[in-house]
Amino acid sequence: MIGRLAIAVAPLAAAMLVQPASAGCAASAAKSGTREAVFVYRVIDRTPGYLKDLSVPGAAVAVIENGKVILARGFGVSDAGKATPVGPQTLFNIGSTSKSVAAWGAMRLVSEGKLTLDEPVDPRLKRWHLPPSQYTLSGVTLRRLLSHTAGLSVDGYRGWGPDDIIPTLEQSLDGQTNGAGALRLVAEPGTKMAYSGGGYTLMQLLVEETVGKPFSDYMRDNVLRPLGMNDSSFILTPGVLGQTSRAYDELGEETPTPRFIEVAPGGMYASIEDMACYALASIGSSQSARVLKPAILDLMTTPAPVTDGQRGLGYAIQPAGSGFPDGIERVGHDGGNRGWQTFFWVSRDKRDGLVVLTNASHGWNVSNQLVADWMEWKIGKRLPIPRSIGATILRPLHEQGVDAAIARYKELKATAANDYLFNPGELNKLGYGLLRKGRVRDAVALWELNAREYPDDWNVHDSLGDGYAASGPDFAEKAVASFKRSLALNPNNSHAREMIGRVAREESIAF
């Protein structure tokens, strides 16, 4: 077995790094200099405050500099009820970051001559086939699946609950997807980029039929373990679940982690130790060469055709000068499912990177602040990245009630408007979270504020109509008035038109 990642840091940070990673990527770890130690200390010092202020229970952070792991550890809690700390081996669902790792499995088969990038995929399949289309089925190739240019539908998946019967892969492709729809060819392959998680599900099937075993088994034996990712998994076994953090929704409340049969697009679980190893592999390391030839990795991180320079094969690309403010090109892939958010980006040229795993739907707020710290360290100037106002008012909402949350919203808008995201979506999303939990009055209070703040936004009035409709007969007239206001702003809003009729029928009122 490959050992765990051993990290030595300068004295300034060594006392603070109480969760040393183990030796899986030990060849990359060396004693950090003062400059690196200063940043390690900054991350360790600031991250707990970000978690508290933004109501994110836990996170794990890895920092790569000059091809070395200078930090890989957890912060906060993996189980808020038990106050269990996040450790370096705590597992997180990494959402769509799974696509980046999954692509390694397909590309290993390419490097072995078992698959090719540009032959039609469908003739190789036995268990399922793409349905007939007006577009060219033979244009659906592995290269296009991995670069989101195959012309396929299904951008993402909602997943299933712990008590649901999970469909087979073929059933998912046929449309048993809990609302995501069936996989179909909806545009001419190779003409444009359109994000398709469904394309990665098709790739998963292609790999399974090529190797004759489940995708999760193949990935474990041929990608994850050779890269030193000894805890990571594409299958949620009882053992994996026991090592996995709890997940927390947009209200900061525990939510079941989604279950997927479509594991290649978004079902992988990883620890921060393992993601540090993967970051090094993505840059190019001795361990990455165990899985992929350097030329294959170069190809994966090079822009694919018709992607406007933004997609390789499995990797998203932030081109130099149009992404990170230090002007460095980086490759990676963000990810998120309900209860989880992941940030993963590396520079192959500068051999640096940042990975942030969080166990909350709004964990991207923590990632954003750590990116601001990272870029401040790089260029000497802190980015003005605003924080979510919705996440910021969660603490007063839970501790003191909706009136306190609204008061905090107004206070921050009056005194620090540039430091927070003030837009219609912030309160809109928070309101629906409350509505799903049966907290109708609180949802309506936030949406009434939103309607006053954004009186000309049709979607704001549509949401307020939903809130009034859920409040009972006494609010029927208000519901209809909100839906009519939404329709006036957007005559194409079929939901508002439908709801006006529904409220009228249910309450036997003529409007």
BELDAUR-V945018 format. One line per field, one symbol per residue. ss: DSSP state (2 for helix, 1 for strand, 0 for the rest). phi: phi as a letter, one per 40 degrees, with the letter a starting at -180 (. if undefined). burial: # if it has 16 or more other ideal C-beta (glycine too) atoms within 10 Angstrom, else .. Layout:
BEGIN
ss->???
phi->???
burial->???
END
This chain:
BEGIN
ss->0001110000222200000001100222000002222222222222222222200001111111100111111111111000011000001110002222222222222220000000010222000000000000222012222200000100000001000000002222200000000000100000000000222222222222222000222222222200000000100002222221001100000110001000222200110222222222222000022200022222220000000000100001110000000000011100111001111111100001111111010002222222222222222000000011222202222222022222222222222022211002222222222222000222222222222220000222222222222200222222222222222220000222222222222220000
phi->.ccccbbbbcddbdccccbccbcdbccccaccccdccccdccccccddcccccbfbcaabbbbbafgbcbaaabbgbcaccbfcccbcbccbcbfccddccdccccccccccgcbbcbcdcdcccbcabccdacccccccbcdcccbgbcgccgcabcgbccbccccccccccchcbfhcgccbcbacdgbacadacccccccdcdcdcccgaddccdcdcbbccccgccbcacbccdccccccccbbcccgbcbcccbbcccccabcbaccdcccccccccchbcccccbbcdcccdccbbdcdfbfgbbbbgbcbbcdgbbcccgccbbiacaabdgaabbaabbcccfbabbbbbbadbcdccddccccccccccbgaccccccccccccccccccbhcccccccdcccccbadccbcbaccccccccccccccgcccccccccccccccbcbccccccccccccccchdcbcccdccccccccccacccccccccdccccccbfbcb
burial->.#.##.#.##..##..#.########.##..#...##.######..#..##.#############.##############.....##########################...#.#..##...#..#.#..#.#.#.###################.##.....##.#..##..###.#..###.#.##..#..#############.##..###.###.###############...#..###########################################.##.###...##.###.##..#..#########....##.#.#####################.##########################.##......#############....#..##.##..#.......#####.##########...##.##########.##..#############.#...##.##########.##..#..#..##..#...#....
END
